[in-house]
Amino acid sequence: MLTPRRDDARLVVLGGGNDDLEPGRAYLAALAPGGWIAATWPVEYGGRGLAPGDATTVSRELARYAAPDLYPWLVGLHVVAPTLLAVAAPEQCSRWLPPIRTGEEIWCQLFSEPGAGSDLANVGARAVRDGDEWRVTGQKVWTSRGHYARWGFLLARTDPDVPKHSGITAFAVDMETPGVDVRPLRQMNGDAHFSEVFLDDVVVPDADRIGAPGAGWSVARTALANERGAVGIAASGTGVPVDRLLELARAGAVEAPVGRDAVAAAYVESEVARLTMVRARELARAGTPGPEGSGQKLRGSANLKRTAGTGLGVLGAEGMLDDGEWTTMFLTSPSMSIRGGTDEIQRNIVGERVLDLPPEPRVDADRPWNEIPH
């Protein structure tokens, strides 16, 4: 049974300082029978088949109640699931979507590599066809929640003799398969939620290929569009974080004009982000989120950093000794300019696809991948 959200509940943003999965699993399992957490999914996959506008109403109502941190399920619910619905075979949707909806299975993204971060199309992890299987070898990095994910959403190079965007294929990888080695990376906020993942001759059934061979870049673009919107919303500083900032400011009786101005600015920017998010959802009614997600991601990153920094400012000298929610949020917030697509890449997308500015020179776009220096 859901209970009303308490104003003094501990604030957790994007999983910072939190590794407890059980409350999230229990929450998702409780909502699963009604399809409330997956309101836009088709009924046959456990959703309610609602239009985006109606699903927004459901989300707004759920926000009135206490909910655990669902960041571990963000990739599965908001990146993988809508991508599967757009490009995967019905059998794959029937197999993978129900455990995502119930919280039973966590997904991670095996996209970024040491030599393919902002230039994601440069991925070098190789997948070689072997009958009805593929054998994958390579390295991934900055894999959120990889150390306890059951499935990985993988991009691998299947044809090095064609231009880089054309030789990529998408797969689902069972993270318990022999040859998958996950090594968590410690962050400055104390978490170890990012990982580097090594793949050593990992066998992936062809039945777990998502989309056609060589169509991985199209699959990736669909996933990244969904990711930008999801991460932007999660980090936007709207809702609970900015509400808690106002409560903190009132409790601390902020009297200095500079302090009051900082709190007011954080609130105003939060409202701008919220209203823009509403407009973006309206624009996305017809299908996959578009470039407006990049603007949302940029605002979300800036708002989280502003909200966290202002919160520590309200605490004053106490903030230097505090190891609670505001310090954790402050130390988590810089990562938002990197995770889910860097600020620089988001600005490129906005510049080229929204403002219609000339694109950056891409001298290797038409060259075979194996002829490009790596």
Secondary structure by P-SEA (a helix, b strand, c coil): ccccccccccccccccccccaaaaaaaaaaaccccccccccccccccccccaaaaaaaaaaaaacccccccccccccccaaaaaaccccaaaaaccccccccccbbbbbcccccccccccccccbbbbbcccbbbbbbccccccccccccccbbbbbccccccccccbbbbbbccccccbbbbbbbcccccccbbbbbbcccccccccccccccaaaaaaaaaaaaaaaaaaaaaccccaaaaaaaaaaaaaccccaaaaaaaaaaaaaaaaaaaaaaaaaaaaccccccaaaaaaaaaaaaaaaaaaaaaaaaacccccccccaaaaaaaaccccccccccaaaaaaaaaccccccccccccccccccccccc
